Amino acid sequence: RSEIYEDSFNQYYLPEAILKFRQGFGRLIRTASDRGVVGILDKRVLTKQYGRLFLESLPPCTARQGPAANLAREAGKWLGM
């Protein structure tokens, strides 16, 4: 890929990763009435400049940020469990 692209990370790998990320999200949420929880445990989404591109690729949704240790409890509350 580096032979084809001048900047293979930004021109190939990043768009491919964002596409797969969005597809994974889409497999959970297919209709407006569907509910589900996606936990993003990779801090690069918040710490790297390209991280916002992942979040901006998603449809409008409720977002929470916090320690991974709280994920199950917060997800359960949001889902009404």
N, CA, C and O atoms as a Maestro MAE file, in Angstrom:
{
 s_m_m2io_version
 :::
 2.0.0
}

f_m_ct {
 s_m_title
 :::
 protein
 m_atom[324] {
  # First column is atom index #
  i_m_mmod_type
  r_m_x_coord
  r_m_y_coord
  r_m_z_coord
  i_m_residue_number
  s_m_chain_name
  s_m_pdb_residue_name
  s_m_pdb_atom_name
  i_m_atomic_number
  :::
  1 25 0.823 -1.191 0.000 1 A "ARG " " N  " 7
  2 3 0.000 0.000 0.000 1 A "ARG " " CA " 6
  3 2 0.865 1.253 0.000 1 A "ARG " " C  " 6
  4 15 0.491 2.273 -0.579 1 A "ARG " " O  " 8
  5 25 2.005 1.176 0.640 2 A "SER " " N  " 7
  6 3 2.857 2.362 0.706 2 A "SER " " CA " 6
  7 2 3.412 2.737 -0.662 2 A "SER " " C  " 6
  8 15 3.831 3.874 -0.876 2 A "SER " " O  " 8
  9 25 3.413 1.779 -1.588 3 A "GLU " " N  " 7
  10 3 3.877 2.087 -2.943 3 A "GLU " " CA " 6
  11 2 2.822 2.890 -3.708 3 A "GLU " " C  " 6
  12 15 3.163 3.666 -4.600 3 A "GLU " " O  " 8
  13 25 1.561 2.709 -3.367 4 A "ILE " " N  " 7
  14 3 0.456 3.348 -4.088 4 A "ILE " " CA " 6
  15 2 0.125 4.715 -3.507 4 A "ILE " " C  " 6
  16 15 -0.189 5.646 -4.247 4 A "ILE " " O  " 8
  17 25 0.194 4.838 -2.195 5 A "TYR " " N  " 7
  18 3 -0.243 6.059 -1.513 5 A "TYR " " CA " 6
  19 2 0.949 6.853 -0.997 5 A "TYR " " C  " 6
  20 15 1.932 6.294 -0.512 5 A "TYR " " O  " 8
  21 25 0.835 8.151 -1.113 6 A "GLU " " N  " 7
  22 3 1.865 9.036 -0.578 6 A "GLU " " CA " 6
  23 2 1.873 8.986 0.952 6 A "GLU " " C  " 6
  24 15 2.932 8.961 1.578 6 A "GLU " " O  " 8
  25 25 0.683 8.972 1.537 7 A "ASP " " N  " 7
  26 3 0.511 8.896 2.991 7 A "ASP " " CA " 6
  27 2 -0.440 7.737 3.262 7 A "ASP " " C  " 6
  28 15 -1.642 7.941 3.434 7 A "ASP " " O  " 8
  29 25 0.095 6.530 3.301 8 A "SER " " N  " 7
  30 3 -0.753 5.333 3.373 8 A "SER " " CA " 6
  31 2 -1.618 5.296 4.637 8 A "SER " " C  " 6
  32 15 -2.730 4.770 4.598 8 A "SER " " O  " 8
  33 25 -1.136 5.839 5.746 9 A "PHE " " N  " 7
  34 3 -1.945 5.831 6.966 9 A "PHE " " CA " 6
  35 2 -3.219 6.640 6.766 9 A "PHE " " C  " 6
  36 15 -4.316 6.130 6.990 9 A "PHE " " O  " 8
  37 25 -3.087 7.893 6.347 10 A "ASN " " N  " 7
  38 3 -4.244 8.777 6.202 10 A "ASN " " CA " 6
  39 2 -5.067 8.501 4.951 10 A "ASN " " C  " 6
  40 15 -6.273 8.746 4.942 10 A "ASN " " O  " 8
  41 25 -4.449 8.005 3.918 11 A "GLN " " N  " 7
  42 3 -5.170 7.804 2.661 11 A "GLN " " CA " 6
  43 2 -5.772 6.411 2.526 11 A "GLN " " C  " 6
  44 15 -6.727 6.231 1.771 11 A "GLN " " O  " 8
  45 25 -5.240 5.429 3.234 12 A "TYR " " N  " 7
  46 3 -5.762 4.068 3.101 12 A "TYR " " CA " 6
  47 2 -6.182 3.464 4.449 12 A "TYR " " C  " 6
  48 15 -7.351 3.131 4.643 12 A "TYR " " O  " 8
  49 25 -5.236 3.326 5.367 13 A "TYR " " N  " 7
  50 3 -5.517 2.594 6.603 13 A "TYR " " CA " 6
  51 2 -6.565 3.279 7.479 13 A "TYR " " C  " 6
  52 15 -7.449 2.612 8.016 13 A "TYR " " O  " 8
  53 25 -6.478 4.585 7.628 14 A "LEU " " N  " 7
  54 3 -7.447 5.306 8.457 14 A "LEU " " CA " 6
  55 2 -8.863 5.218 7.888 14 A "LEU " " C  " 6
  56 15 -9.782 4.869 8.628 14 A "LEU " " O  " 8
  57 25 -9.079 5.521 6.602 15 A "PRO " " N  " 7
  58 3 -10.442 5.364 6.059 15 A "PRO " " CA " 6
  59 2 -10.969 3.928 6.165 15 A "PRO " " C  " 6
  60 15 -12.154 3.724 6.430 15 A "PRO " " O  " 8
  61 25 -10.099 2.937 5.962 16 A "GLU " " N  " 7
  62 3 -10.521 1.534 6.094 16 A "GLU " " CA " 6
  63 2 -10.934 1.225 7.532 16 A "GLU " " C  " 6
  64 15 -11.948 0.564 7.760 16 A "GLU " " O  " 8
  65 25 -10.160 1.698 8.492 17 A "ALA " " N  " 7
  66 3 -10.477 1.453 9.904 17 A "ALA " " CA " 6
  67 2 -11.788 2.129 10.295 17 A "ALA " " C  " 6
  68 15 -12.595 1.547 11.019 17 A "ALA " " O  " 8
  69 25 -12.001 3.349 9.820 18 A "ILE " " N  " 7
  70 3 -13.243 4.068 10.127 18 A "ILE " " CA " 6
  71 2 -14.438 3.345 9.520 18 A "ILE " " C  " 6
  72 15 -15.487 3.242 10.155 18 A "ILE " " O  " 8
  73 25 -14.291 2.849 8.306 19 A "LEU " " N  " 7
  74 3 -15.368 2.111 7.653 19 A "LEU " " CA " 6
  75 2 -15.728 0.857 8.456 19 A "LEU " " C  " 6
  76 15 -16.907 0.592 8.689 19 A "LEU " " O  " 8
  77 25 -14.733 0.094 8.874 20 A "LYS " " N  " 7
  78 3 -14.991 -1.125 9.651 20 A "LYS " " CA " 6
  79 2 -15.610 -0.797 11.016 20 A "LYS " " C  " 6
  80 15 -16.484 -1.520 11.494 20 A "LYS " " O  " 8
  81 25 -15.159 0.282 11.632 21 A "PHE " " N  " 7
  82 3 -15.711 0.746 12.906 21 A "PHE " " CA " 6
  83 2 -17.190 1.068 12.748 21 A "PHE " " C  " 6
  84 15 -18.017 0.630 13.548 21 A "PHE " " O  " 8
  85 25 -17.516 1.828 11.723 22 A "ARG " " N  " 7
  86 3 -18.910 2.219 11.471 22 A "ARG " " CA " 6
  87 2 -19.768 0.999 11.121 22 A "ARG " " C  " 6
  88 15 -20.920 0.910 11.549 22 A "ARG " " O  " 8
  89 25 -19.219 0.070 10.355 23 A "GLN " " N  " 7
  90 3 -19.961 -1.144 10.006 23 A "GLN " " CA " 6
  91 2 -20.266 -1.969 11.252 23 A "GLN " " C  " 6
  92 15 -21.366 -2.506 11.385 23 A "GLN " " O  " 8
  93 25 -19.312 -2.074 12.155 24 A "GLY " " N  " 7
  94 3 -19.538 -2.802 13.404 24 A "GLY " " CA " 6
  95 2 -20.648 -2.170 14.223 24 A "GLY " " C  " 6
  96 15 -21.496 -2.870 14.775 24 A "GLY " " O  " 8
  97 25 -20.642 -0.862 14.302 25 A "PHE " " N  " 7
  98 3 -21.697 -0.132 15.004 25 A "PHE " " CA " 6
  99 2 -23.038 -0.394 14.321 25 A "PHE " " C  " 6
  100 15 -24.045 -0.614 14.993 25 A "PHE " " O  " 8
  101 25 -23.052 -0.371 13.012 26 A "GLY " " N  " 7
  102 3 -24.279 -0.580 12.246 26 A "GLY " " CA " 6
  103 2 -24.859 -1.974 12.402 26 A "GLY " " C  " 6
  104 15 -26.066 -2.161 12.247 26 A "GLY " " O  " 8
  105 25 -24.024 -2.951 12.704 27 A "ARG " " N  " 7
  106 3 -24.527 -4.315 12.914 27 A "ARG " " CA " 6
  107 2 -25.299 -4.421 14.226 27 A "ARG " " C  " 6
  108 15 -26.152 -5.295 14.384 27 A "ARG " " O  " 8
  109 25 -24.999 -3.541 15.148 28 A "LEU " " N  " 7
  110 3 -25.718 -3.530 16.429 28 A "LEU " " CA " 6
  111 2 -27.007 -2.727 16.316 28 A "LEU " " C  " 6
  112 15 -28.058 -3.162 16.787 28 A "LEU " " O  " 8
  113 25 -26.927 -1.569 15.700 29 A "ILE " " N  " 7
  114 3 -28.067 -0.658 15.592 29 A "ILE " " CA " 6
  115 2 -28.523 -0.627 14.136 29 A "ILE " " C  " 6
  116 15 -27.888 0.008 13.295 29 A "ILE " " O  " 8
  117 25 -29.625 -1.314 13.845 30 A "ARG " " N  " 7
  118 3 -30.108 -1.391 12.458 30 A "ARG " " CA " 6
  119 2 -31.349 -0.538 12.205 30 A "ARG " " C  " 6
  120 15 -31.566 -0.074 11.085 30 A "ARG " " O  " 8
  121 25 -32.163 -0.329 13.241 31 A "THR " " N  " 7
  122 3 -33.371 0.481 13.066 31 A "THR " " CA " 6
  123 2 -33.413 1.557 14.147 31 A "THR " " C  " 6
  124 15 -32.664 1.496 15.122 31 A "THR " " O  " 8
  125 25 -34.281 2.531 13.972 32 A "ALA " " N  " 7
  126 3 -34.388 3.640 14.925 32 A "ALA " " CA " 6
  127 2 -34.821 3.164 16.309 32 A "ALA " " C  " 6
  128 15 -34.538 3.831 17.305 32 A "ALA " " O  " 8
  129 25 -35.499 2.027 16.386 33 A "SER " " N  " 7
  130 3 -35.968 1.536 17.686 33 A "SER " " CA " 6
  131 2 -34.971 0.591 18.367 33 A "SER " " C  " 6
  132 15 -35.181 0.215 19.520 33 A "SER " " O  " 8
  133 25 -33.908 0.205 17.688 34 A "ASP " " N  " 7
  134 3 -32.902 -0.678 18.289 34 A "ASP " " CA " 6
  135 2 -32.131 0.053 19.378 34 A "ASP " " C  " 6
  136 15 -31.920 1.264 19.315 34 A "ASP " " O  " 8
  137 25 -31.720 -0.716 20.376 35 A "ARG " " N  " 7
  138 3 -30.885 -0.169 21.455 35 A "ARG " " CA " 6
  139 2 -29.715 -1.104 21.668 35 A "ARG " " C  " 6
  140 15 -29.844 -2.320 21.532 35 A "ARG " " O  " 8
  141 25 -28.601 -0.542 21.994 36 A "GLY " " N  " 7
  142 3 -27.418 -1.344 22.252 36 A "GLY " " CA " 6
  143 2 -26.325 -0.476 22.834 36 A "GLY " " C  " 6
  144 15 -26.446 0.747 22.889 36 A "GLY " " O  " 8
  145 25 -25.270 -1.116 23.262 37 A "VAL " " N  " 7
  146 3 -24.142 -0.408 23.859 37 A "VAL " " CA " 6
  147 2 -22.874 -0.806 23.122 37 A "VAL " " C  " 6
  148 15 -22.614 -1.988 22.896 37 A "VAL " " O  " 8
  149 25 -22.100 0.185 22.756 38 A "VAL " " N  " 7
  150 3 -20.786 -0.029 22.161 38 A "VAL " " CA " 6
  151 2 -19.771 0.585 23.113 38 A "VAL " " C  " 6
  152 15 -19.836 1.779 23.408 38 A "VAL " " O  " 8
  153 25 -18.853 -0.209 23.585 39 A "GLY " " N  " 7
  154 3 -17.784 0.291 24.448 39 A "GLY " " CA " 6
  155 2 -16.521 0.465 23.630 39 A "GLY " " C  " 6
  156 15 -16.032 -0.490 23.026 39 A "GLY " " O  " 8
  157 25 -15.996 1.665 23.608 40 A "ILE " " N  " 7
  158 3 -14.749 1.946 22.896 40 A "ILE " " CA " 6
  159 2 -13.665 2.068 23.953 40 A "ILE " " C  " 6
  160 15 -13.637 3.034 24.715 40 A "ILE " " O  " 8
  161 25 -12.790 1.104 23.995 41 A "LEU " " N  " 7
  162 3 -11.781 1.043 25.047 41 A "LEU " " CA " 6
  163 2 -10.413 1.521 24.578 41 A "LEU " " C  " 6
  164 15 -9.431 1.398 25.309 41 A "LEU " " O  " 8
  165 25 -10.340 2.053 23.395 42 A "ASP " " N  " 7
  166 3 -9.081 2.538 22.827 42 A "ASP " " CA " 6
  167 2 -8.970 4.039 23.066 42 A "ASP " " C  " 6
  168 15 -9.730 4.815 22.487 42 A "ASP " " O  " 8
  169 25 -8.041 4.449 23.903 43 A "LYS " " N  " 7
  170 3 -7.924 5.862 24.270 43 A "LYS " " CA " 6
  171 2 -7.530 6.756 23.099 43 A "LYS " " C  " 6
  172 15 -7.664 7.977 23.185 43 A "LYS " " O  " 8
  173 25 -7.047 6.168 22.011 44 A "ARG " " N  " 7
  174 3 -6.668 6.991 20.853 44 A "ARG " " CA " 6
  175 2 -7.857 7.739 20.265 44 A "ARG " " C  " 6
  176 15 -7.679 8.772 19.620 44 A "ARG " " O  " 8
  177 25 -9.065 7.232 20.478 45 A "VAL " " N  " 7
  178 3 -10.261 7.929 19.996 45 A "VAL " " CA " 6
  179 2 -10.360 9.314 20.648 45 A "VAL " " C  " 6
  180 15 -10.908 10.243 20.056 45 A "VAL " " O  " 8
  181 25 -9.832 9.445 21.854 46 A "LEU " " N  " 7
  182 3 -9.867 10.726 22.570 46 A "LEU " " CA " 6
  183 2 -8.542 11.480 22.527 46 A "LEU " " C  " 6
  184 15 -8.525 12.705 22.651 46 A "LEU " " O  " 8
  185 25 -7.434 10.764 22.353 47 A "THR " " N  " 7
  186 3 -6.130 11.414 22.480 47 A "THR " " CA " 6
  187 2 -5.444 11.742 21.162 47 A "THR " " C  " 6
  188 15 -4.545 12.582 21.133 47 A "THR " " O  " 8
  189 25 -5.842 11.108 20.087 48 A "LYS " " N  " 7
  190 3 -5.210 11.361 18.786 48 A "LYS " " CA " 6
  191 2 -6.095 12.261 17.943 48 A "LYS " " C  " 6
  192 15 -7.321 12.235 18.054 48 A "LYS " " O  " 8
  193 25 -5.462 13.049 17.106 49 A "GLN " " N  " 7
  194 3 -6.209 13.986 16.265 49 A "GLN " " CA " 6
  195 2 -7.210 13.248 15.366 49 A "GLN " " C  " 6
  196 15 -8.313 13.740 15.129 49 A "GLN " " O  " 8
  197 25 -6.826 12.079 14.872 50 A "TYR " " N  " 7
  198 3 -7.712 11.326 13.983 50 A "TYR " " CA " 6
  199 2 -8.851 10.636 14.735 50 A "TYR " " C  " 6
  200 15 -9.789 10.150 14.102 50 A "TYR " " O  " 8
  201 25 -8.793 10.581 16.049 51 A "GLY " " N  " 7
  202 3 -9.813 9.888 16.831 51 A "GLY " " CA " 6
  203 2 -11.205 10.447 16.635 51 A "GLY " " C  " 6
  204 15 -12.178 9.694 16.603 51 A "GLY " " O  " 8
  205 25 -11.311 11.759 16.505 52 A "ARG " " N  " 7
  206 3 -12.627 12.384 16.318 52 A "ARG " " CA " 6
  207 2 -13.285 11.912 15.027 52 A "ARG " " C  " 6
  208 15 -14.513 11.895 14.932 52 A "ARG " " O  " 8
  209 25 -12.482 11.526 14.026 53 A "LEU " " N  " 7
  210 3 -13.046 11.049 12.760 53 A "LEU " " CA " 6
  211 2 -13.855 9.774 12.975 53 A "LEU " " C  " 6
  212 15 -14.876 9.563 12.319 53 A "LEU " " O  " 8
  213 25 -13.400 8.928 13.889 54 A "PHE " " N  " 7
  214 3 -14.146 7.710 14.208 54 A "PHE " " CA " 6
  215 2 -15.499 8.073 14.814 54 A "PHE " " C  " 6
  216 15 -16.536 7.559 14.395 54 A "PHE " " O  " 8
  217 25 -15.476 8.964 15.802 55 A "LEU " " N  " 7
  218 3 -16.719 9.344 16.475 55 A "LEU " " CA " 6
  219 2 -17.657 10.093 15.541 55 A "LEU " " C  " 6
  220 15 -18.870 9.889 15.591 55 A "LEU " " O  " 8
  221 25 -17.118 10.952 14.696 56 A "GLU " " N  " 7
  222 3 -17.947 11.711 13.753 56 A "GLU " " CA " 6
  223 2 -18.553 10.821 12.674 56 A "GLU " " C  " 6
  224 15 -19.515 11.221 12.019 56 A "GLU " " O  " 8
  225 25 -18.009 9.626 12.478 57 A "SER " " N  " 7
  226 3 -18.541 8.724 11.455 57 A "SER " " CA " 6
  227 2 -19.824 8.028 11.909 57 A "SER " " C  " 6
  228 15 -20.541 7.447 11.095 57 A "SER " " O  " 8
  229 25 -20.109 8.087 13.207 58 A "LEU " " N  " 7
  230 3 -21.279 7.398 13.753 58 A "LEU " " CA " 6
  231 2 -22.541 8.237 13.604 58 A "LEU " " C  " 6
  232 15 -22.474 9.466 13.572 58 A "LEU " " O  " 8
  233 25 -23.692 7.576 13.515 59 A "PRO " " N  " 7
  234 3 -24.953 8.323 13.525 59 A "PRO " " CA " 6
  235 2 -25.164 8.946 14.906 59 A "PRO " " C  " 6
  236 15 -24.492 8.558 15.862 59 A "PRO " " O  " 8
  237 25 -26.080 9.899 15.027 60 A "PRO " " N  " 7
  238 3 -26.331 10.513 16.334 60 A "PRO " " CA " 6
  239 2 -26.671 9.447 17.382 60 A "PRO " " C  " 6
  240 15 -27.477 8.550 17.136 60 A "PRO " " O  " 8
  241 25 -26.047 9.564 18.539 61 A "CYS " " N  " 7
  242 3 -26.277 8.586 19.600 61 A "CYS " " CA " 6
  243 2 -25.893 9.191 20.944 61 A "CYS " " C  " 6
  244 15 -25.246 10.237 21.009 61 A "CYS " " O  " 8
  245 25 -26.299 8.524 22.003 62 A "THR " " N  " 7
  246 3 -25.924 8.922 23.358 62 A "THR " " CA " 6
  247 2 -24.481 8.496 23.592 62 A "THR " " C  " 6
  248 15 -24.107 7.366 23.278 62 A "THR " " O  " 8
  249 25 -23.680 9.382 24.135 63 A "ALA " " N  " 7
  250 3 -22.274 9.055 24.402 63 A "ALA " " CA " 6
  251 2 -21.947 9.349 25.859 63 A "ALA " " C  " 6
  252 15 -22.390 10.349 26.424 63 A "ALA " " O  " 8
  253 25 -21.177 8.474 26.444 64 A "ARG " " N  " 7
  254 3 -20.704 8.643 27.813 64 A "ARG " " CA " 6
  255 2 -19.202 8.364 27.820 64 A "ARG " " C  " 6
  256 15 -18.695 7.587 27.010 64 A "ARG " " O  " 8
  257 25 -18.516 9.004 28.736 65 A "GLN " " N  " 7
  258 3 -17.080 8.793 28.874 65 A "GLN " " CA " 6
  259 2 -16.777 8.525 30.335 65 A "GLN " " C  " 6
  260 15 -17.299 9.205 31.219 65 A "GLN " " O  " 8
  261 25 -15.934 7.536 30.591 66 A "GLY " " N  " 7
  262 3 -15.577 7.230 31.964 66 A "GLY " " CA " 6
  263 2 -14.670 6.020 32.028 66 A "GLY " " C  " 6
  264 15 -14.264 5.488 30.995 66 A "GLY " " O  " 8
  265 25 -14.350 5.581 33.234 67 A "PRO " " N  " 7
  266 3 -13.470 4.428 33.413 67 A "PRO " " CA " 6
  267 2 -14.105 3.146 32.877 67 A "PRO " " C  " 6
  268 15 -15.316 2.949 32.983 67 A "PRO " " O  " 8
  269 25 -13.280 2.286 32.307 68 A "ALA " " N  " 7
  270 3 -13.764 1.005 31.779 68 A "ALA " " CA " 6
  271 2 -14.417 0.170 32.875 68 A "ALA " " C  " 6
  272 15 -15.331 -0.608 32.601 68 A "ALA " " O  " 8
  273 25 -13.960 0.323 34.100 69 A "ALA " " N  " 7
  274 3 -14.524 -0.442 35.219 69 A "ALA " " CA " 6
  275 2 -16.003 -0.134 35.434 69 A "ALA " " C  " 6
  276 15 -16.724 -0.953 36.003 69 A "ALA " " O  " 8
  277 25 -16.460 1.024 34.991 70 A "ASN " " N  " 7
  278 3 -17.864 1.416 35.166 70 A "ASN " " CA " 6
  279 2 -18.741 1.040 33.974 70 A "ASN " " C  " 6
  280 15 -19.953 1.249 34.013 70 A "ASN " " O  " 8
  281 25 -18.155 0.498 32.933 71 A "LEU " " N  " 7
  282 3 -18.891 0.256 31.686 71 A "LEU " " CA " 6
  283 2 -20.112 -0.634 31.886 71 A "LEU " " C  " 6
  284 15 -21.208 -0.271 31.459 71 A "LEU " " O  " 8
  285 25 -19.952 -1.776 32.517 72 A "ALA " " N  " 7
  286 3 -21.080 -2.707 32.674 72 A "ALA " " CA " 6
  287 2 -22.218 -2.071 33.471 72 A "ALA " " C  " 6
  288 15 -23.384 -2.197 33.096 72 A "ALA " " O  " 8
  289 25 -21.886 -1.394 34.562 73 A "ARG " " N  " 7
  290 3 -22.917 -0.757 35.389 73 A "ARG " " CA " 6
  291 2 -23.647 0.340 34.610 73 A "ARG " " C  " 6
  292 15 -24.877 0.394 34.624 73 A "ARG " " O  " 8
  293 25 -22.904 1.206 33.938 74 A "GLU " " N  " 7
  294 3 -23.511 2.306 33.184 74 A "GLU " " CA " 6
  295 2 -24.336 1.785 32.012 74 A "GLU " " C  " 6
  296 15 -25.411 2.313 31.727 74 A "GLU " " O  " 8
  297 25 -23.845 0.762 31.336 75 A "ALA " " N  " 7
  298 3 -24.596 0.170 30.221 75 A "ALA " " CA " 6
  299 2 -25.900 -0.427 30.722 75 A "ALA " " C  " 6
  300 15 -26.948 -0.248 30.101 75 A "ALA " " O  " 8
  301 25 -25.841 -1.133 31.840 76 A "GLY " " N  " 7
  302 3 -27.047 -1.715 32.424 76 A "GLY " " CA " 6
  303 2 -28.072 -0.665 32.794 76 A "GLY " " C  " 6
  304 15 -29.266 -0.848 32.553 76 A "GLY " " O  " 8
  305 25 -27.618 0.435 33.380 77 A "LYS " " N  " 7
  306 3 -28.541 1.523 33.733 77 A "LYS " " CA " 6
  307 2 -29.179 2.101 32.478 77 A "LYS " " C  " 6
  308 15 -30.388 2.333 32.448 77 A "LYS " " O  " 8
  309 25 -28.383 2.333 31.448 78 A "TRP " " N  " 7
  310 3 -28.899 2.935 30.217 78 A "TRP " " CA " 6
  311 2 -29.902 2.000 29.528 78 A "TRP " " C  " 6
  312 15 -30.886 2.454 28.945 78 A "TRP " " O  " 8
  313 25 -29.641 0.703 29.604 79 A "LEU " " N  " 7
  314 3 -30.534 -0.278 28.979 79 A "LEU " " CA " 6
  315 2 -31.729 -0.622 29.867 79 A "LEU " " C  " 6
  316 15 -32.612 -1.372 29.449 79 A "LEU " " O  " 8
  317 25 -31.766 -0.087 31.079 80 A "GLY " " N  " 7
  318 3 -32.881 -0.358 31.986 80 A "GLY " " CA " 6
  319 2 -32.803 -1.716 32.639 80 A "GLY " " C  " 6
  320 15 -33.837 -2.320 32.923 80 A "GLY " " O  " 8
  321 25 -31.621 -2.207 32.883 81 A "MET " " N  " 7
  322 3 -31.438 -3.538 33.480 81 A "MET " " CA " 6
  323 2 -31.146 -3.424 34.958 81 A "MET " " C  " 6
  324 15 -30.962 -4.438 35.631 81 A "MET " " O  " 8
  :::
 }
 m_bond[323] {
  # First column is bond index #
  i_m_from
  i_m_to
  i_m_order
  :::
  1 1 2 1
  2 2 3 1
  3 3 4 2
  4 3 5 1
  5 5 6 1
  6 6 7 1
  7 7 8 2
  8 7 9 1
  9 9 10 1
  10 10 11 1
  11 11 12 2
  12 11 13 1
  13 13 14 1
  14 14 15 1
  15 15 16 2
  16 15 17 1
  17 17 18 1
  18 18 19 1
  19 19 20 2
  20 19 21 1
  21 21 22 1
  22 22 23 1
  23 23 24 2
  24 23 25 1
  25 25 26 1
  26 26 27 1
  27 27 28 2
  28 27 29 1
  29 29 30 1
  30 30 31 1
  31 31 32 2
  32 31 33 1
  33 33 34 1
  34 34 35 1
  35 35 36 2
  36 35 37 1
  37 37 38 1
  38 38 39 1
  39 39 40 2
  40 39 41 1
  41 41 42 1
  42 42 43 1
  43 43 44 2
  44 43 45 1
  45 45 46 1
  46 46 47 1
  47 47 48 2
  48 47 49 1
  49 49 50 1
  50 50 51 1
  51 51 52 2
  52 51 53 1
  53 53 54 1
  54 54 55 1
  55 55 56 2
  56 55 57 1
  57 57 58 1
  58 58 59 1
  59 59 60 2
  60 59 61 1
  61 61 62 1
  62 62 63 1
  63 63 64 2
  64 63 65 1
  65 65 66 1
  66 66 67 1
  67 67 68 2
  68 67 69 1
  69 69 70 1
  70 70 71 1
  71 71 72 2
  72 71 73 1
  73 73 74 1
  74 74 75 1
  75 75 76 2
  76 75 77 1
  77 77 78 1
  78 78 79 1
  79 79 80 2
  80 79 81 1
  81 81 82 1
  82 82 83 1
  83 83 84 2
  84 83 85 1
  85 85 86 1
  86 86 87 1
  87 87 88 2
  88 87 89 1
  89 89 90 1
  90 90 91 1
  91 91 92 2
  92 91 93 1
  93 93 94 1
  94 94 95 1
  95 95 96 2
  96 95 97 1
  97 97 98 1
  98 98 99 1
  99 99 100 2
  100 99 101 1
  101 101 102 1
  102 102 103 1
  103 103 104 2
  104 103 105 1
  105 105 106 1
  106 106 107 1
  107 107 108 2
  108 107 109 1
  109 109 110 1
  110 110 111 1
  111 111 112 2
  112 111 113 1
  113 113 114 1
  114 114 115 1
  115 115 116 2
  116 115 117 1
  117 117 118 1
  118 118 119 1
  119 119 120 2
  120 119 121 1
  121 121 122 1
  122 122 123 1
  123 123 124 2
  124 123 125 1
  125 125 126 1
  126 126 127 1
  127 127 128 2
  128 127 129 1
  129 129 130 1
  130 130 131 1
  131 131 132 2
  132 131 133 1
  133 133 134 1
  134 134 135 1
  135 135 136 2
  136 135 137 1
  137 137 138 1
  138 138 139 1
  139 139 140 2
  140 139 141 1
  141 141 142 1
  142 142 143 1
  143 143 144 2
  144 143 145 1
  145 145 146 1
  146 146 147 1
  147 147 148 2
  148 147 149 1
  149 149 150 1
  150 150 151 1
  151 151 152 2
  152 151 153 1
  153 153 154 1
  154 154 155 1
  155 155 156 2
  156 155 157 1
  157 157 158 1
  158 158 159 1
  159 159 160 2
  160 159 161 1
  161 161 162 1
  162 162 163 1
  163 163 164 2
  164 163 165 1
  165 165 166 1
  166 166 167 1
  167 167 168 2
  168 167 169 1
  169 169 170 1
  170 170 171 1
  171 171 172 2
  172 171 173 1
  173 173 174 1
  174 174 175 1
  175 175 176 2
  176 175 177 1
  177 177 178 1
  178 178 179 1
  179 179 180 2
  180 179 181 1
  181 181 182 1
  182 182 183 1
  183 183 184 2
  184 183 185 1
  185 185 186 1
  186 186 187 1
  187 187 188 2
  188 187 189 1
  189 189 190 1
  190 190 191 1
  191 191 192 2
  192 191 193 1
  193 193 194 1
  194 194 195 1
  195 195 196 2
  196 195 197 1
  197 197 198 1
  198 198 199 1
  199 199 200 2
  200 199 201 1
  201 201 202 1
  202 202 203 1
  203 203 204 2
  204 203 205 1
  205 205 206 1
  206 206 207 1
  207 207 208 2
  208 207 209 1
  209 209 210 1
  210 210 211 1
  211 211 212 2
  212 211 213 1
  213 213 214 1
  214 214 215 1
  215 215 216 2
  216 215 217 1
  217 217 218 1
  218 218 219 1
  219 219 220 2
  220 219 221 1
  221 221 222 1
  222 222 223 1
  223 223 224 2
  224 223 225 1
  225 225 226 1
  226 226 227 1
  227 227 228 2
  228 227 229 1
  229 229 230 1
  230 230 231 1
  231 231 232 2
  232 231 233 1
  233 233 234 1
  234 234 235 1
  235 235 236 2
  236 235 237 1
  237 237 238 1
  238 238 239 1
  239 239 240 2
  240 239 241 1
  241 241 242 1
  242 242 243 1
  243 243 244 2
  244 243 245 1
  245 245 246 1
  246 246 247 1
  247 247 248 2
  248 247 249 1
  249 249 250 1
  250 250 251 1
  251 251 252 2
  252 251 253 1
  253 253 254 1
  254 254 255 1
  255 255 256 2
  256 255 257 1
  257 257 258 1
  258 258 259 1
  259 259 260 2
  260 259 261 1
  261 261 262 1
  262 262 263 1
  263 263 264 2
  264 263 265 1
  265 265 266 1
  266 266 267 1
  267 267 268 2
  268 267 269 1
  269 269 270 1
  270 270 271 1
  271 271 272 2
  272 271 273 1
  273 273 274 1
  274 274 275 1
  275 275 276 2
  276 275 277 1
  277 277 278 1
  278 278 279 1
  279 279 280 2
  280 279 281 1
  281 281 282 1
  282 282 283 1
  283 283 284 2
  284 283 285 1
  285 285 286 1
  286 286 287 1
  287 287 288 2
  288 287 289 1
  289 289 290 1
  290 290 291 1
  291 291 292 2
  292 291 293 1
  293 293 294 1
  294 294 295 1
  295 295 296 2
  296 295 297 1
  297 297 298 1
  298 298 299 1
  299 299 300 2
  300 299 301 1
  301 301 302 1
  302 302 303 1
  303 303 304 2
  304 303 305 1
  305 305 306 1
  306 306 307 1
  307 307 308 2
  308 307 309 1
  309 309 310 1
  310 310 311 1
  311 311 312 2
  312 311 313 1
  313 313 314 1
  314 314 315 1
  315 315 316 2
  316 315 317 1
  317 317 318 1
  318 318 319 1
  319 319 320 2
  320 319 321 1
  321 321 322 1
  322 322 323 1
  323 323 324 2
  :::
 }
}
